[in-house]
Amino acid sequence: MLVVGLVTIPGMMTGQVLGGASPVVAAQYQMVILYLICFSSSTVLGTALALTSRSLFDEEHRLCNHRITQRAGPKPKVRPP
């Protein structure tokens, strides 16, 4: 949230103020866009979690190990600490 505010607030508000809009209207537009960004991110996260939980767990909420596949090829080397 802090990064979104640092990047988009100055750019959008400056553009609107230079375009002739009042600072209050520019701030209102910025809040609407920030809420839309947060809402869309939350929706995507919820959908991804729901799809993942449906594909990895059965009806009795047990983890299905056979549904988790391993990639083919050599295993990565682990470096000693």
MILODO-813813 format. One record per atom (N, C-alpha, C): x, y, z; atom name; residue in three letters. Coordinates in steps of 0.1 Angstrom, whole numbers, m for minus. Atoms other than C-alpha are relative to their C-alpha. Layout:
[site [X, Y, Z], 'CA', 'ALA']
...
END
This chain:
[site [8, m12, 0], 'N', 'MET']
[site [0, 0, 0], 'CA', 'MET']
[site [9, 13, 0], 'C', 'MET']
[site [m8, m12, 0], 'N', 'LEU']
[site [28, 24, 7], 'CA', 'LEU']
[site [7, 3, m13], 'C', 'LEU']
[site [m6, m2, 13], 'N', 'VAL']
[site [45, 18, m26], 'CA', 'VAL']
[site [m10, 5, m10], 'C', 'VAL']
[site [10, m5, 9], 'N', 'VAL']
[site [12, 23, m45], 'CA', 'VAL']
[site [m2, 15, 3], 'C', 'VAL']
[site [2, m14, m3], 'N', 'GLY']
[site [7, 56, m27], 'CA', 'GLY']
[site [12, 9, m4], 'C', 'GLY']
[site [m12, m8, 4], 'N', 'LEU']
[site [43, 68, m34], 'CA', 'LEU']
[site [0, 2, m15], 'C', 'LEU']
[site [m2, 0, 15], 'N', 'VAL']
[site [41, 60, m71], 'CA', 'VAL']
[site [m12, 7, m7], 'C', 'VAL']
[site [12, m4, 8], 'N', 'THR']
[site [5, 67, m82], 'CA', 'THR']
[site [m6, 14, 5], 'C', 'THR']
[site [6, m12, m4], 'N', 'ILE']
[site [m6, 96, m60], 'CA', 'ILE']
[site [7, 12, m6], 'C', 'ILE']
[site [m6, m12, 6], 'N', 'PRO']
[site [20, 122, m72], 'CA', 'PRO']
[site [m3, 1, m15], 'C', 'PRO']
[site [2, 0, 14], 'N', 'GLY']
[site [16, 112, m108], 'CA', 'GLY']
[site [m14, 3, m4], 'C', 'GLY']
[site [14, m2, 4], 'N', 'MET']
[site [m22, 111, m110], 'CA', 'MET']
[site [m5, 14, 5], 'C', 'MET']
[site [5, m13, m5], 'N', 'MET']
[site [m29, 141, m88], 'CA', 'MET']
[site [7, 11, m7], 'C', 'MET']
[site [m6, m11, 7], 'N', 'THR']
[site [m3, 162, m105], 'CA', 'THR']
[site [m6, 2, m14], 'C', 'THR']
[site [6, m1, 14], 'N', 'GLY']
[site [m17, 154, m139], 'CA', 'GLY']
[site [m14, 6, 0], 'C', 'GLY']
[site [13, m5, m1], 'N', 'GLN']
[site [m52, 162, m128], 'CA', 'GLN']
[site [0, 15, 4], 'C', 'GLN']
[site [m1, m14, m4], 'N', 'VAL']
[site [m42, 195, m111], 'CA', 'VAL']
[site [5, 8, m11], 'C', 'VAL']
[site [m5, m8, 12], 'N', 'LEU']
[site [m22, 206, m141], 'CA', 'LEU']
[site [m11, 0, m11], 'C', 'LEU']
[site [10, 0, 10], 'N', 'GLY']
[site [m52, 196, m162], 'CA', 'GLY']
[site [m12, 10, 3], 'C', 'GLY']
[site [10, m10, m4], 'N', 'GLY']
[site [m74, 221, m143], 'CA', 'GLY']
[site [m10, m5, 10], 'C', 'GLY']
[site [10, 5, m10], 'N', 'ALA']
[site [m92, 199, m117], 'CA', 'ALA']
[site [5, 5, 13], 'C', 'ALA']
[site [m4, m5, m13], 'N', 'SER']
[site [m93, 210, m81], 'CA', 'SER']
[site [7, m12, 8], 'C', 'SER']
[site [m7, 10, m8], 'N', 'PRO']
[site [m71, 192, m56], 'CA', 'PRO']
[site [m9, m10, 7], 'C', 'PRO']
[site [9, 9, m7], 'N', 'VAL']
[site [m101, 178, m37], 'CA', 'VAL']
[site [m5, m11, m10], 'C', 'VAL']
[site [5, 10, 10], 'N', 'VAL']
[site [m115, 161, m69], 'CA', 'VAL']
[site [12, m9, m4], 'C', 'VAL']
[site [m11, 9, 4], 'N', 'ALA']
[site [m80, 148, m78], 'CA', 'ALA']
[site [2, m10, 12], 'C', 'ALA']
[site [m2, 9, m11], 'N', 'ALA']
[site [m77, 133, m43], 'CA', 'ALA']
[site [m11, m11, 1], 'C', 'ALA']
[site [12, 9, 0], 'N', 'GLN']
[site [m112, 117, m46], 'CA', 'GLN']
[site [2, m11, m11], 'C', 'GLN']
[site [m3, 9, 10], 'N', 'TYR']
[site [m102, 101, m79], 'CA', 'TYR']
[site [11, m10, 4], 'C', 'TYR']
[site [m11, 9, m4], 'N', 'GLN']
[site [m70, 88, m64], 'CA', 'GLN']
[site [m5, m10, 10], 'C', 'GLN']
[site [5, 10, m10], 'N', 'MET']
[site [m88, 72, m35], 'CA', 'MET']
[site [m9, m11, m6], 'C', 'MET']
[site [8, 10, 7], 'N', 'VAL']
[site [m113, 55, m58], 'CA', 'VAL']
[site [9, m10, m7], 'C', 'VAL']
[site [m9, 9, 7], 'N', 'ILE']
[site [m84, 41, m79], 'CA', 'ILE']
[site [7, m9, 9], 'C', 'ILE']
[site [m7, 8, m10], 'N', 'LEU']
[site [m65, 29, m48], 'CA', 'LEU']
[site [m9, m11, 5], 'C', 'LEU']
[site [9, 10, m5], 'N', 'TYR']
[site [m96, 11, m35], 'CA', 'TYR']
[site [m3, m10, m11], 'C', 'TYR']
[site [2, 9, 11], 'N', 'LEU']
[site [m101, m5, m69], 'CA', 'LEU']
[site [12, m10, m1], 'C', 'LEU']
[site [m12, 8, 0], 'N', 'ILE']
[site [m65, m17, m69], 'CA', 'ILE']
[site [0, m10, 11], 'C', 'ILE']
[site [0, 9, m12], 'N', 'CYS']
[site [m69, m32, m34], 'CA', 'CYS']
[site [m11, m11, m2], 'C', 'CYS']
[site [11, 9, 2], 'N', 'PHE']
[site [m103, m48, m43], 'CA', 'PHE']
[site [4, m11, m10], 'C', 'PHE']
[site [m4, 10, 10], 'N', 'SER']
[site [m89, m65, m74], 'CA', 'SER']
[site [11, m9, 5], 'C', 'SER']
[site [m11, 8, m6], 'N', 'SER']
[site [m58, m77, m56], 'CA', 'SER']
[site [m6, m10, 9], 'C', 'SER']
[site [7, 9, m10], 'N', 'SER']
[site [m80, m92, m28], 'CA', 'SER']
[site [m8, m11, m7], 'C', 'SER']
[site [8, 9, 7], 'N', 'THR']
[site [m103, m108, m53], 'CA', 'THR']
[site [8, m11, m7], 'C', 'THR']
[site [m9, 10, 6], 'N', 'VAL']
[site [m75, m125, m72], 'CA', 'VAL']
[site [6, m9, 10], 'C', 'VAL']
[site [m6, 8, m11], 'N', 'LEU']
[site [m59, m137, m40], 'CA', 'LEU']
[site [m10, m10, 5], 'C', 'LEU']
[site [11, 9, m5], 'N', 'GLY']
[site [m92, m152, m28], 'CA', 'GLY']
[site [m3, m10, m10], 'C', 'GLY']
[site [2, 10, 11], 'N', 'THR']
[site [m98, m169, m61], 'CA', 'THR']
[site [11, m10, m1], 'C', 'THR']
[site [m12, 9, 1], 'N', 'ALA']
[site [m63, m183, m62], 'CA', 'ALA']
[site [0, m10, 12], 'C', 'ALA']
[site [0, 9, m11], 'N', 'LEU']
[site [m66, m197, m27], 'CA', 'LEU']
[site [m12, m10, 0], 'C', 'LEU']
[site [11, 9, 1], 'N', 'ALA']
[site [m100, m212, m33], 'CA', 'ALA']
[site [2, m11, m11], 'C', 'ALA']
[site [m3, 10, 10], 'N', 'LEU']
[site [m89, m229, m65], 'CA', 'LEU']
[site [11, m10, 5], 'C', 'LEU']
[site [m11, 9, m5], 'N', 'THR']
[site [m57, m242, m48], 'CA', 'THR']
[site [m5, m10, 10], 'C', 'THR']
[site [5, 8, m11], 'N', 'SER']
[site [m76, m255, m18], 'CA', 'SER']
[site [m9, m11, m6], 'C', 'SER']
[site [9, 10, 6], 'N', 'ARG']
[site [m101, m273, m40], 'CA', 'ARG']
[site [8, m11, m7], 'C', 'ARG']
[site [m8, 10, 8], 'N', 'SER']
[site [m74, m290, m61], 'CA', 'SER']
[site [9, m8, 9], 'C', 'SER']
[site [m9, 8, m8], 'N', 'LEU']
[site [m51, m301, m32], 'CA', 'LEU']
[site [m6, m7, 11], 'C', 'LEU']
[site [6, 7, m11], 'N', 'PHE']
[site [m76, m312, m6], 'CA', 'PHE']
[site [m13, m7, m5], 'C', 'PHE']
[site [12, 7, 4], 'N', 'ASP']
[site [m104, m338, m8], 'CA', 'ASP']
[site [m12, 5, 8], 'C', 'ASP']
[site [12, m4, m7], 'N', 'GLU']
[site [m140, m336, 6], 'CA', 'GLU']
[site [1, m1, 15], 'C', 'GLU']
[site [m2, 1, m15], 'N', 'GLU']
[site [m128, m346, 41], 'CA', 'GLU']
[site [11, 9, 5], 'C', 'GLU']
[site [m10, m10, m3], 'N', 'HIS']
[site [m102, m318, 41], 'CA', 'HIS']
[site [13, m7, 3], 'C', 'HIS']
[site [m13, 7, m1], 'N', 'ARG']
[site [m72, m342, 38], 'CA', 'ARG']
[site [8, 4, m12], 'C', 'ARG']
[site [m9, m4, 11], 'N', 'LEU']
[site [m42, m332, 18], 'CA', 'LEU']
[site [2, m12, m9], 'C', 'LEU']
[site [m2, 10, 10], 'N', 'CYS']
[site [m39, m353, m14], 'CA', 'CYS']
[site [14, 1, m5], 'C', 'CYS']
[site [m14, 0, 4], 'N', 'ASN']
[site [m2, m361, m18], 'CA', 'ASN']
[site [1, m4, m15], 'C', 'ASN']
[site [m2, 4, 14], 'N', 'HIS']
[site [m8, m377, m52], 'CA', 'HIS']
[site [m3, 11, m10], 'C', 'HIS']
[site [3, m11, 9], 'N', 'ARG']
[site [m21, m344, m66], 'CA', 'ARG']
[site [12, 10, m1], 'C', 'ARG']
[site [m12, m9, 0], 'N', 'ILE']
[site [13, m327, m59], 'CA', 'ILE']
[site [10, m8, m8], 'C', 'ILE']
[site [m10, 6, 9], 'N', 'THR']
[site [37, m335, m87], 'CA', 'THR']
[site [14, 6, 2], 'C', 'THR']
[site [m13, m6, m1], 'N', 'GLN']
[site [74, m331, m87], 'CA', 'GLN']
[site [5, 2, m15], 'C', 'GLN']
[site [m6, m3, 13], 'N', 'ARG']
[site [93, m316, m116], 'CA', 'ARG']
[site [10, m11, m4], 'C', 'ARG']
[site [m10, 9, 5], 'N', 'ALA']
[site [114, m339, m138], 'CA', 'ALA']
[site [13, 7, m1], 'C', 'ALA']
[site [m13, m6, 1], 'N', 'GLY']
[site [151, m333, m140], 'CA', 'GLY']
[site [8, m2, 13], 'C', 'GLY']
[site [m9, 1, m12], 'N', 'PRO']
[site [180, m331, m116], 'CA', 'PRO']
[site [m5, 9, 11], 'C', 'PRO']
[site [4, m7, m12], 'N', 'LYS']
[site [174, m320, m81], 'CA', 'LYS']
[site [10, 11, 3], 'C', 'LYS']
[site [m9, m11, m2], 'N', 'PRO']
[site [190, m287, m71], 'CA', 'PRO']
[site [10, m4, 12], 'C', 'PRO']
[site [m10, 3, m10], 'N', 'LYS']
[site [222, m290, m51], 'CA', 'LYS']
[site [m1, 9, 12], 'C', 'LYS']
[site [2, m7, m12], 'N', 'VAL']
[site [220, m280, m15], 'CA', 'VAL']
[site [14, 3, 5], 'C', 'VAL']
[site [m13, m4, m5], 'N', 'ARG']
[site [250, m260, m2], 'CA', 'ARG']
[site [0, m1, 15], 'C', 'ARG']
[site [m1, 1, m15], 'N', 'PRO']
[site [262, m268, 33], 'CA', 'PRO']
[site [1, 14, 6], 'C', 'PRO']
[site [0, m13, m7], 'N', 'PRO']
[site [258, m240, 58], 'CA', 'PRO']
[site [14, 4, 4], 'C', 'PRO']
END
